[in-house]
Protein backbone atom coordinates (compact mmCIF):
# COMPACT_ATOMS: atom_id res chain seq x y z
CA UNK A 1 0.00 0.00 0.00
CA UNK A 2 1.54 3.33 -1.06
CA UNK A 3 1.49 6.50 0.95
CA UNK A 4 -0.09 9.83 -0.26
CA UNK A 5 3.38 11.16 -1.01
CA UNK A 6 4.27 8.18 -3.29
CA UNK A 7 1.15 8.28 -5.53
CA UNK A 8 0.19 11.60 -7.13
CA UNK A 9 -3.23 10.18 -7.92
CA UNK A 10 -4.13 10.50 -4.23
CA UNK A 11 -4.55 14.28 -4.83
CA UNK A 12 -7.51 13.59 -7.10
CA UNK A 13 -10.77 13.83 -5.19
CA UNK A 14 -12.47 10.43 -5.57
CA UNK A 15 -16.11 10.05 -6.28
CA UNK A 16 -17.99 8.85 -3.24
CA UNK A 17 -21.50 8.14 -2.27
CA UNK A 18 -23.76 9.89 0.16
CA UNK A 19 -22.41 10.08 3.68
CA UNK A 20 -18.86 9.19 2.79
CA UNK A 21 -17.47 12.62 3.62
CA UNK A 22 -19.01 12.51 7.11
CA UNK A 23 -17.54 9.15 8.10
CA UNK A 24 -14.83 10.69 10.21
CA UNK A 25 -17.47 12.71 12.15
CA UNK A 26 -19.79 9.69 12.50
CA UNK A 27 -17.05 7.51 14.02
CA UNK A 28 -16.45 9.97 16.88
CA UNK A 29 -17.52 8.61 20.25
CA UNK A 30 -20.83 9.81 21.64
CA UNK A 31 -20.19 12.13 24.62
CA UNK A 32 -23.83 12.64 25.43
CA UNK A 33 -24.15 15.89 23.45
CA UNK A 34 -25.51 14.38 20.27
CA UNK A 35 -22.09 13.87 18.71
CA UNK A 36 -20.85 17.43 19.20
CA UNK A 37 -17.32 17.71 20.61
CA UNK A 38 -16.82 18.94 24.13
CA UNK A 39 -15.47 22.52 24.34
CA UNK A 40 -12.62 21.48 26.58
CA UNK A 41 -11.17 19.03 24.02
CA UNK A 42 -11.87 20.99 20.91
CA UNK A 43 -8.21 21.51 20.04
CA UNK A 44 -7.22 17.82 20.39
CA UNK A 45 -10.25 16.58 18.53
CA UNK A 46 -9.57 18.97 15.69
CA UNK A 47 -6.08 17.50 15.27
CA UNK A 48 -7.52 13.96 15.37
CA UNK A 49 -10.06 14.83 12.70
CA UNK A 50 -7.38 16.36 10.50
CA UNK A 51 -5.10 13.27 10.70
CA UNK A 52 -7.84 10.68 10.25
CA UNK A 53 -9.25 12.51 7.26
CA UNK A 54 -6.00 11.94 5.37
CA UNK A 55 -6.03 8.11 5.82
CA UNK A 56 -7.32 5.66 3.18
CA UNK A 57 -9.85 2.97 4.13
CA UNK A 58 -8.66 -0.46 2.98
CA UNK A 59 -10.94 -2.40 0.73
CA UNK A 60 -13.42 0.36 0.22
CA UNK A 61 -11.63 2.14 -2.62
CA UNK A 62 -12.80 5.50 -1.26
CA UNK A 63 -10.98 8.13 0.66
CA UNK A 64 -12.86 9.88 3.47
CA UNK A 65 -12.11 13.60 3.27
CA UNK A 66 -13.42 16.05 5.89
CA UNK A 67 -14.35 19.49 4.33
CA UNK A 68 -13.42 22.58 6.35
CA UNK A 69 -16.38 23.90 8.38
CA UNK A 70 -17.84 27.26 7.19
CA UNK A 71 -19.74 28.01 10.41
CA UNK A 72 -16.80 28.46 12.75
CA UNK A 73 -15.45 31.84 11.38
CA UNK A 74 -18.97 33.32 11.37
CA UNK A 75 -19.47 32.31 15.01
CA UNK A 76 -16.12 33.87 15.92
CA UNK A 77 -17.04 37.20 14.26
CA UNK A 78 -20.37 37.24 16.10
CA UNK A 79 -18.63 36.73 19.42
CA UNK A 80 -16.18 39.54 18.63
CA UNK A 81 -19.02 41.91 17.72
CA UNK A 82 -20.89 40.97 20.91
CA UNK A 83 -17.85 41.58 23.08
CA UNK A 84 -17.18 44.93 21.35
CA UNK A 85 -20.77 46.10 21.84
CA UNK A 86 -20.68 45.10 25.49
CA UNK A 87 -17.42 47.00 25.94
CA UNK A 88 -18.86 50.10 24.26
CA UNK A 89 -21.95 50.05 26.47
CA UNK A 90 -19.77 49.60 29.56
CA UNK A 91 -17.56 52.49 28.41
CA UNK A 92 -20.60 54.72 27.90
CA UNK A 93 -22.05 53.87 31.31
CA UNK A 94 -18.75 54.46 33.09
CA UNK A 95 -17.99 57.65 31.19
CA UNK A 96 -21.45 59.16 31.71
CA UNK A 97 -20.88 58.65 35.42
CA UNK A 98 -17.57 60.54 35.25
CA UNK A 99 -18.09 64.30 34.82
CA UNK A 100 -14.66 64.84 33.28
CA UNK A 101 -15.52 62.96 30.08
CA UNK A 102 -19.32 63.13 30.05
CA UNK A 103 -19.52 65.98 27.55
CA UNK A 104 -17.26 64.26 25.07
CA UNK A 105 -19.23 61.02 25.13
CA UNK A 106 -22.51 62.90 24.93
CA UNK A 107 -21.24 64.62 21.79
CA UNK A 108 -20.19 61.25 20.39
CA UNK A 109 -23.61 59.81 21.17
CA UNK A 110 -25.32 62.74 19.43
CA UNK A 111 -23.15 62.22 16.34
CA UNK A 112 -23.76 58.48 16.20
CA UNK A 113 -27.54 58.89 16.54
CA UNK A 114 -27.89 61.65 13.97
CA UNK A 115 -28.38 64.47 16.46
CA UNK A 116 -30.74 62.83 18.97
CA UNK A 117 -29.02 63.74 22.23
CA UNK A 118 -29.80 62.43 25.72
CA UNK A 119 -32.64 64.45 27.25
CA UNK A 120 -33.72 65.96 23.92
CA UNK A 121 -37.18 65.33 22.50
CA UNK A 122 -37.22 63.39 19.26
CA UNK A 123 -36.82 65.58 16.17
CA UNK A 124 -39.96 66.80 14.41
CA UNK A 125 -40.91 65.10 11.20
CA UNK A 126 -41.28 67.22 8.07
CA UNK A 127 -45.05 67.03 8.45
CA UNK A 128 -44.88 68.17 12.08
CA UNK A 129 -42.54 71.01 11.15
CA UNK A 130 -44.94 72.15 8.46
CA UNK A 131 -47.88 72.05 10.88
CA UNK A 132 -45.92 74.18 13.34
CA UNK A 133 -45.15 76.80 10.69
CA UNK A 134 -48.49 76.71 8.90
CA UNK A 135 -50.20 79.30 11.12
CA UNK A 136 -47.94 82.15 9.97
CA UNK A 137 -46.39 83.20 6.67
CA UNK A 138 -43.02 84.82 6.09
CA UNK A 139 -43.41 88.02 4.08
CA UNK A 140 -41.20 90.73 2.62
CA UNK A 141 -41.22 94.14 4.41
CA UNK A 142 -43.27 96.00 1.80
CA UNK A 143 -45.83 93.21 1.50
CA UNK A 144 -46.17 93.11 5.29
CA UNK A 145 -47.08 96.82 5.29
CA UNK A 146 -49.54 96.92 2.37
CA UNK A 147 -51.92 93.94 2.69
CA UNK A 148 -54.50 95.82 4.84
CA UNK A 149 -55.52 99.25 6.14
CA UNK A 150 -53.06 102.00 7.11
CA UNK A 151 -53.83 103.80 10.40
CA UNK A 152 -51.91 107.01 11.18
CA UNK A 153 -51.76 108.08 14.83
CA UNK A 154 -49.82 110.62 16.85
CA UNK A 155 -49.50 114.27 17.78
CA UNK A 156 -48.99 117.51 15.80
CA UNK A 157 -45.77 116.31 14.14
CA UNK A 158 -47.79 113.46 12.61
CA UNK A 159 -50.98 115.43 11.92
CA UNK A 160 -49.01 118.00 9.92
CA UNK A 161 -49.66 121.03 12.09
CA UNK A 162 -47.50 123.77 10.57
CA UNK A 163 -47.52 122.27 7.03
CA UNK A 164 -50.64 124.08 5.70
CA UNK A 165 -53.52 122.79 3.54
CA UNK A 166 -55.53 121.65 6.55
CA UNK A 167 -58.72 119.63 6.56
CA UNK A 168 -61.27 122.40 7.30
CA UNK A 169 -63.07 120.26 9.87
CA UNK A 170 -59.88 120.06 11.93
CA UNK A 171 -58.47 123.58 11.44
CA UNK A 172 -59.90 125.38 14.47
CA UNK A 173 -58.78 126.22 17.99
CA UNK A 174 -58.42 122.97 19.87
CA UNK A 175 -58.66 121.03 16.60
CA UNK A 176 -56.37 118.33 15.24
CA UNK A 177 -54.93 120.41 12.35
CA UNK A 178 -54.56 117.54 9.90
CA UNK A 179 -52.64 118.61 6.80
CA UNK A 180 -52.74 117.30 3.26
CA UNK A 181 -48.93 117.68 3.36
CA UNK A 182 -48.44 115.50 6.43
CA UNK A 183 -46.27 112.41 5.97
CA UNK A 184 -49.18 109.95 6.45
CA UNK A 185 -50.92 111.49 3.42
CA UNK A 186 -47.72 111.29 1.39
CA UNK A 187 -47.16 107.65 2.32
CA UNK A 188 -50.73 106.69 1.43
CA UNK A 189 -50.27 108.26 -2.00
CA UNK A 190 -46.89 106.60 -2.52
CA UNK A 191 -48.06 103.00 -2.08
CA UNK A 192 -51.02 100.90 -3.19
CA UNK A 193 -52.45 99.62 0.05
CA UNK A 194 -55.06 96.88 -0.20
CA UNK A 195 -57.09 98.97 2.23
CA UNK A 196 -57.32 102.67 2.98
CA UNK A 197 -55.65 105.37 5.06
CA UNK A 198 -57.40 106.09 8.36
CA UNK A 199 -55.80 109.39 9.44
CA UNK A 200 -56.35 110.15 13.13
CA UNK A 201 -53.18 111.92 14.34
CA UNK A 202 -54.15 114.98 16.32
CA UNK A 203 -52.35 118.13 17.41
CA UNK A 204 -51.70 118.49 21.18
CA UNK A 205 -52.26 114.77 21.79
CA UNK A 206 -50.21 112.95 24.43
CA UNK A 207 -49.35 109.31 24.96
CA UNK A 208 -51.19 109.36 28.25
CA UNK A 209 -54.28 110.63 26.38
CA UNK A 210 -54.14 107.55 24.18
CA UNK A 211 -54.37 105.37 27.26
CA UNK A 212 -56.88 107.39 29.26
CA UNK A 213 -59.32 107.57 26.32
CA UNK A 214 -59.38 103.84 25.61
CA UNK A 215 -62.94 102.63 25.22
CA UNK A 216 -64.23 106.02 24.04
CA UNK A 217 -64.91 107.42 20.53
CA UNK A 218 -62.10 109.96 21.11
CA UNK A 219 -59.47 107.22 21.42
CA UNK A 220 -56.86 107.01 18.67
CA UNK A 221 -55.89 103.47 19.59
CA UNK A 222 -59.47 102.24 19.15
CA UNK A 223 -59.10 103.09 15.44
CA UNK A 224 -56.69 100.17 15.05
CA UNK A 225 -58.37 96.88 14.07
CA UNK A 226 -57.49 93.29 13.16
CA UNK A 227 -56.87 93.96 9.49
CA UNK A 228 -54.56 96.93 9.96
CA UNK A 229 -51.29 96.18 8.20
CA UNK A 230 -49.43 99.43 8.92
CA UNK A 231 -49.55 101.82 11.87
CA UNK A 232 -47.43 104.98 12.02
CA UNK A 233 -47.32 106.84 15.31
CA UNK A 234 -45.34 109.85 16.48
CA UNK A 235 -46.06 110.60 20.11
CA UNK A 236 -44.34 111.91 23.24
CA UNK A 237 -43.41 115.54 22.53
CA UNK A 238 -46.38 116.81 24.50
CA UNK A 239 -45.73 114.32 27.32
CA UNK A 240 -42.24 115.81 27.53
CA UNK A 241 -43.68 119.36 27.32
CA UNK A 242 -41.25 120.37 24.60
CA UNK A 243 -43.08 123.53 23.46
CA UNK A 244 -43.45 124.81 27.04
CA UNK A 245 -39.76 124.04 27.54
CA UNK A 246 -38.89 126.11 24.48
CA UNK A 247 -41.17 128.92 25.62
CA UNK A 248 -39.45 128.97 29.02
CA UNK A 249 -36.07 129.11 27.32
CA UNK A 250 -36.98 131.93 24.96
CA UNK A 251 -39.38 134.25 26.73
CA UNK A 252 -36.94 135.72 29.25
CA UNK A 253 -34.16 138.24 29.51
CA UNK A 254 -31.04 136.28 28.45
CA UNK A 255 -28.62 138.58 30.24
CA UNK A 256 -30.41 138.32 33.58
CA UNK A 257 -31.63 134.71 33.33
CA UNK A 258 -29.10 132.70 31.32
CA UNK A 259 -29.87 129.34 33.01
CA UNK A 260 -33.60 129.24 32.20
CA UNK A 261 -33.10 126.30 29.82
CA UNK A 262 -30.79 124.00 31.77
CA UNK A 263 -32.70 124.60 35.01
CA UNK A 264 -35.43 122.35 33.53
CA UNK A 265 -33.08 119.36 33.21
CA UNK A 266 -34.27 117.38 36.24
CA UNK A 267 -37.95 117.80 35.43
CA UNK A 268 -37.41 116.75 31.82
CA UNK A 269 -35.46 113.65 32.88
CA UNK A 270 -38.34 112.60 35.14
CA UNK A 271 -40.82 113.02 32.29
CA UNK A 272 -38.67 110.94 29.97
CA UNK A 273 -38.52 108.13 32.47
CA UNK A 274 -42.30 108.19 32.92
CA UNK A 275 -42.87 108.18 29.18
CA UNK A 276 -41.03 104.87 28.75
CA UNK A 277 -43.84 103.08 30.56
CA UNK A 278 -46.50 105.09 28.71
CA UNK A 279 -45.07 104.26 25.29
CA UNK A 280 -44.68 100.59 26.21
CA UNK A 281 -48.37 100.38 27.10
CA UNK A 282 -49.41 102.28 23.96
CA UNK A 283 -47.49 99.89 21.70
CA UNK A 284 -48.79 96.82 23.50
CA UNK A 285 -52.36 98.08 23.14
CA UNK A 286 -51.87 98.66 19.42
CA UNK A 287 -50.29 95.23 18.95
CA UNK A 288 -53.18 93.57 20.79
CA UNK A 289 -55.67 95.17 18.40
CA UNK A 290 -53.66 94.53 15.24
CA UNK A 291 -51.34 91.57 15.92
CA UNK A 292 -50.16 91.36 12.29
CA UNK A 293 -49.45 95.07 11.82
CA UNK A 294 -46.08 96.70 11.38
CA UNK A 295 -46.01 99.52 13.95
CA UNK A 296 -43.64 102.29 12.86
CA UNK A 297 -42.80 104.69 15.70
CA UNK A 298 -41.56 107.99 14.26
CA UNK A 299 -39.13 110.03 16.33
CA UNK A 300 -38.56 113.79 16.33
CA UNK A 301 -36.22 115.90 14.17
CA UNK A 302 -33.38 118.04 15.50
CA UNK A 303 -34.52 121.70 15.63
CA UNK A 304 -31.18 123.52 15.62
CA UNK A 305 -27.95 123.05 13.65
CA UNK A 306 -25.64 120.39 14.96
CA UNK A 307 -23.05 123.12 15.53
CA UNK A 308 -24.87 126.44 16.00
CA UNK A 309 -22.90 129.47 14.93
CA UNK A 310 -24.78 132.21 16.74
CA UNK A 311 -27.83 133.34 18.64
CA UNK A 312 -31.33 132.40 17.55
CA UNK A 313 -33.37 135.25 18.92
CA UNK A 314 -32.90 134.86 22.69
CA UNK A 315 -31.39 131.36 22.50
CA UNK A 316 -27.63 131.26 22.93
CA UNK A 317 -25.38 128.69 21.27
CA UNK A 318 -25.30 126.75 24.54
CA UNK A 319 -29.09 126.84 24.77
CA UNK A 320 -29.44 125.44 21.25
CA UNK A 321 -26.91 122.70 21.92
CA UNK A 322 -28.70 121.78 25.15
CA UNK A 323 -32.07 121.61 23.37
CA UNK A 324 -30.51 119.38 20.68
CA UNK A 325 -29.17 117.12 23.43
CA UNK A 326 -32.62 116.87 25.02
CA UNK A 327 -34.13 115.91 21.64
CA UNK A 328 -31.42 113.30 21.04
CA UNK A 329 -31.91 111.74 24.48
CA UNK A 330 -35.66 111.65 24.00
CA UNK A 331 -35.29 109.92 20.64
CA UNK A 332 -32.99 107.37 22.23
CA UNK A 333 -35.60 106.73 24.93
CA UNK A 334 -38.25 106.15 22.26
CA UNK A 335 -35.94 103.93 20.22
CA UNK A 336 -34.92 101.75 23.15
CA UNK A 337 -38.54 101.30 24.25
CA UNK A 338 -39.57 100.26 20.74
CA UNK A 339 -36.72 97.75 20.55
CA UNK A 340 -37.73 96.18 23.85
CA UNK A 341 -41.35 95.81 22.76
CA UNK A 342 -40.33 94.31 19.43
CA UNK A 343 -37.92 91.97 21.20
CA UNK A 344 -40.83 90.59 23.20
CA UNK A 345 -42.88 90.10 20.02
CA UNK A 346 -40.09 88.32 18.17
CA UNK A 347 -38.99 86.32 21.19
CA UNK A 348 -42.48 84.88 21.55
CA UNK A 349 -42.49 83.86 17.85
CA UNK A 350 -45.37 86.25 17.30
CA UNK A 351 -46.43 88.05 14.12
CA UNK A 352 -46.22 91.80 13.43
CA UNK A 353 -43.49 94.17 14.59
CA UNK A 354 -42.61 97.41 16.38
CA UNK A 355 -40.01 99.51 14.53
CA UNK A 356 -38.30 102.82 15.17
CA UNK A 357 -38.02 105.44 12.40
CA UNK A 358 -35.07 107.76 12.94
CA UNK A 359 -35.86 111.28 11.66
CA UNK A 360 -33.45 113.12 13.96
CA UNK A 361 -31.30 114.37 11.08
CA UNK A 362 -34.08 114.59 8.49
CA UNK A 363 -33.93 118.42 8.51
CA UNK A 364 -30.14 118.61 8.40
CA UNK A 365 -29.12 121.92 6.85
CA UNK A 366 -32.69 123.23 7.00
CA UNK A 367 -33.09 123.72 10.75
CA UNK A 368 -35.09 126.58 12.20
CA UNK A 369 -32.26 129.14 11.87
CA UNK A 370 -31.47 128.35 8.19
CA UNK A 371 -32.33 130.79 5.42
CA UNK A 372 -34.56 128.11 3.84
CA UNK A 373 -35.79 126.45 7.00
CA UNK A 374 -38.06 123.39 6.85
CA UNK A 375 -39.33 124.31 10.32
CA UNK A 376 -41.66 127.08 11.39
CA UNK A 377 -39.84 129.53 13.62
CA UNK A 378 -41.18 131.75 16.33
CA UNK A 379 -43.88 134.29 15.61
CA UNK A 380 -43.31 137.99 16.21
CA UNK A 381 -46.24 139.59 17.95
CA UNK A 382 -47.49 143.12 17.53
CA UNK A 383 -45.09 145.93 18.26
CA UNK A 384 -44.27 145.79 21.93
CA UNK A 385 -45.73 142.31 22.45
CA UNK A 386 -42.38 140.56 22.00
CA UNK A 387 -41.97 136.91 20.96
CA UNK A 388 -44.80 134.44 20.62
CA UNK A 389 -44.20 130.69 20.65
CA UNK A 390 -47.49 129.32 19.34
CA UNK A 391 -48.65 125.76 18.57
CA UNK A 392 -47.07 125.66 15.08
CA UNK A 393 -43.68 127.06 16.13
CA UNK A 394 -40.79 124.63 15.60
CA UNK A 395 -43.05 122.28 13.59
CA UNK A 396 -42.09 120.99 10.11
CA UNK A 397 -43.29 122.81 7.03
CA UNK A 398 -44.54 120.91 3.96
CA UNK A 399 -40.91 120.41 2.91
CA UNK A 400 -40.04 119.15 6.37
CA UNK A 401 -42.93 116.68 6.29
CA UNK A 402 -41.74 115.47 2.91
CA UNK A 403 -38.28 114.81 4.34
CA UNK A 404 -39.79 112.87 7.26
CA UNK A 405 -41.93 110.89 4.79
CA UNK A 406 -38.74 109.81 3.04
CA UNK A 407 -37.46 108.23 6.27
CA UNK A 408 -40.78 106.45 6.81
CA UNK A 409 -40.68 105.22 3.20
CA UNK A 410 -37.19 103.76 3.69
CA UNK A 411 -38.33 101.90 6.80
CA UNK A 412 -41.35 100.46 4.98
CA UNK A 413 -39.17 99.11 2.20
CA UNK A 414 -36.16 97.97 4.21
CA UNK A 415 -38.00 96.65 7.26
CA UNK A 416 -36.47 95.76 10.60
CA UNK A 417 -33.30 93.71 10.91
CA UNK A 418 -35.30 90.51 11.31
CA UNK A 419 -37.84 88.31 9.53
CA UNK A 420 -41.46 89.46 9.33
CA UNK A 421 -44.48 87.16 9.62
CA UNK A 422 -48.23 87.53 9.07
CA UNK A 423 -50.90 85.09 10.23
CA UNK A 424 -51.85 82.82 7.33
CA UNK A 425 -55.55 82.94 8.19
CA UNK A 426 -55.49 86.75 8.16
CA UNK A 427 -54.04 86.88 4.67
CA UNK A 428 -56.44 84.25 3.37
CA UNK A 429 -59.57 85.93 4.74
CA UNK A 430 -58.88 89.63 4.16
CA UNK A 431 -60.97 91.28 1.43
CA UNK A 432 -62.27 94.72 0.54
CA UNK A 433 -65.50 94.29 2.46
CA UNK A 434 -63.66 93.50 5.69
CA UNK A 435 -61.19 96.34 5.19
CA UNK A 436 -63.91 98.91 4.55
CA UNK A 437 -66.01 97.73 7.48
CA UNK A 438 -63.10 98.20 9.90
CA UNK A 439 -62.18 101.76 8.93
CA UNK A 440 -62.35 104.05 11.94
CA UNK A 441 -62.64 101.25 14.42
CA UNK A 442 -65.68 99.91 16.27
CA UNK A 443 -66.29 103.12 18.24
CA UNK A 444 -66.08 105.56 15.33
CA UNK A 445 -69.10 107.91 15.69
CA UNK A 446 -69.15 108.49 11.93
CA UNK A 447 -68.60 104.96 10.64
CA UNK A 448 -67.47 103.49 7.33
CA UNK A 449 -70.57 104.70 5.47
CA UNK A 450 -68.86 108.12 5.28
CA UNK A 451 -65.98 106.75 3.21
CA UNK A 452 -65.16 108.36 -0.08
CA UNK A 453 -67.02 106.50 -2.81
CA UNK A 454 -63.90 105.66 -4.82
CA UNK A 455 -62.23 103.95 -1.87
CA UNK A 456 -60.25 106.99 -0.73
CA UNK A 457 -59.65 108.08 2.83
CA UNK A 458 -62.43 107.83 5.38
CA UNK A 459 -63.94 111.05 6.66
CA UNK A 460 -62.74 111.47 10.22
CA UNK A 461 -65.13 112.50 12.94
CA UNK A 462 -62.84 115.29 14.02
CA UNK A 463 -63.25 114.33 17.67
CA UNK A 464 -59.80 112.88 18.22
Secondary structure, DSSP 8 states (H G I E B T S, - for coil): ---TTT-GGGGS-----TTGGGHHHHTS---SSTT---GGGHHHHHHHHHHHHTSB-TTT--B------SHHHHHHHHHHHHHHHHHHHHHHHHHHTSHHHHHHHHHHHHHHTTS--TT------HHHHHHHHTTEEEE-HHHHHHSSEEEEEESHHHHTTTSS-B-TTT-STTS---BTTSHHHHHHHHS--SS-EEE---TT--HHHHHHTTTSTT-SGGG--TTEEEEEEE--HHHHTHHHHHHHHHSS-TTT-TTTTGGGHHHHHHHHHHHHHHHHHHHHHHHHH-TT-EEEEE-----S-TT--S-BTTB-HHHHHHHHHHHHHHHHHHHHHHHHHHHHHHHTT-SSEEEEE--TTTTTT-STTSTT-SB---EE-STTT-EE--TTTT-B-HHHHHHHHHHHHHHHHH--SS-EEEEHHHHHH--HHHHHHHTT-TT-SS-GGGS-TTS------S--
